[in-house]
Amino acid sequence: MGIRVRSLEEYREQINLPKPHMVSDFIRKSTKLFELYKDRRGVLLGAMAKETEALLEEKEILIEEHSSRAAEYVTRLLMMSVDFRRGLSCLRMLMPGNLKPGH
């Protein structure tokens, strides 16, 4: 099941595509991510490729597997902060092995 390529214009912000570029051109050039085909009336439709769907499923599984660890890091970050605002530099301290910049 696909969606009309013309109606994908409303998702421009979600894929972060600047205005002069057309969404349909983006989809045509991204052949590994999307499949294009025409229906019986000749309307151009686009759908995610099987590989893309597999990658999205894998992403969801990884997020689910690591959500408790991510919550732990966020909790540590908030505990280090008084007003719940902290710079990005403190994230390095939370990471395993305390990575140093440039490594």
C-alpha positions as CSV (number, residue, x, y, z in Angstrom):
1,M,0.0,0.0,0.0
2,G,1.4,3.3,-1.0
3,I,0.7,7.0,-0.7
4,R,0.4,9.5,-3.4
5,V,3.7,11.2,-4.0
6,R,2.0,14.6,-4.4
7,S,0.4,14.3,-0.9
8,L,3.8,13.8,0.7
9,E,4.5,17.5,0.5
10,E,2.9,17.9,3.9
11,Y,5.7,15.8,5.4
12,R,8.4,18.2,4.2
13,E,9.3,19.4,7.7
14,Q,9.5,15.9,9.1
15,I,12.2,14.9,6.6
16,N,13.9,18.3,6.9
17,L,13.8,19.1,3.2
18,P,14.4,22.8,2.3
19,K,11.7,24.6,0.3
20,P,13.2,24.8,-3.2
21,H,13.6,21.0,-3.3
22,M,10.6,18.8,-4.2
23,V,9.6,15.9,-2.0
24,S,8.9,13.8,-5.2
25,D,12.5,14.4,-6.4
26,F,13.8,13.3,-2.9
27,I,11.8,10.1,-3.1
28,R,12.9,9.4,-6.7
29,K,16.6,9.8,-5.7
30,S,16.2,7.7,-2.6
31,T,15.7,4.4,-4.3
32,K,17.0,2.3,-1.4
33,L,14.5,3.9,1.0
34,F,11.4,4.1,-1.2
35,E,9.7,2.2,-4.0
36,L,7.7,4.0,-6.6
37,Y,5.0,2.6,-8.7
38,K,1.8,3.7,-10.6
39,D,-1.7,2.6,-9.9
40,R,-4.3,1.6,-12.6
41,R,-5.1,5.3,-13.2
42,G,-1.5,6.3,-13.6
43,V,-1.1,8.1,-10.3
44,L,2.4,7.9,-8.9
45,L,2.5,6.2,-5.5
46,G,5.4,5.8,-3.1
47,A,6.0,3.2,-0.3
48,M,8.8,2.3,2.0
49,A,11.1,-0.4,0.7
50,K,11.2,-3.7,2.6
51,E,14.7,-2.9,3.8
52,T,13.5,0.5,5.2
53,E,10.7,-1.2,7.1
54,A,13.2,-3.8,8.5
55,L,15.5,-1.0,9.7
56,L,12.6,0.8,11.4
57,E,11.6,-2.4,13.2
58,E,15.2,-2.9,14.2
59,K,15.3,0.7,15.5
60,E,12.2,0.1,17.6
61,I,13.7,-3.1,19.1
62,L,16.9,-1.3,20.0
63,I,15.1,1.6,21.6
64,E,13.0,-0.8,23.7
65,E,16.1,-2.8,24.7
66,H,18.1,0.2,25.8
67,S,15.3,2.4,27.2
68,S,16.1,1.6,30.9
69,R,19.7,2.5,30.3
70,A,18.7,5.8,28.7
71,A,16.4,6.6,31.6
72,E,19.3,5.9,34.0
73,Y,21.5,8.4,32.1
74,V,18.8,11.0,32.0
75,T,18.1,10.6,35.7
76,R,21.9,11.0,36.5
77,L,21.9,14.1,34.3
78,L,18.9,15.7,36.1
79,M,20.4,14.8,39.5
80,M,23.5,16.8,38.6
81,S,21.4,19.8,37.8
82,V,19.7,22.1,40.3
83,D,17.4,23.9,37.9
84,F,17.0,21.0,35.4
85,R,19.3,22.8,32.9
86,R,22.7,21.4,32.1
87,G,25.2,22.0,29.3
88,L,26.0,19.3,26.8
89,S,29.6,19.1,28.2
90,C,28.3,17.2,31.2
91,L,27.0,14.4,29.0
92,R,30.5,13.2,28.5
93,M,30.7,12.5,32.2
94,L,27.7,10.2,32.1
95,M,29.0,8.1,29.3
96,P,30.7,4.8,30.0
97,G,34.5,5.2,30.1
98,N,34.2,9.0,30.4
99,L,35.2,9.7,26.8
100,K,37.5,12.6,26.3
101,P,36.9,15.2,23.5
102,G,38.7,14.3,20.3
103,H,38.6,10.5,21.0
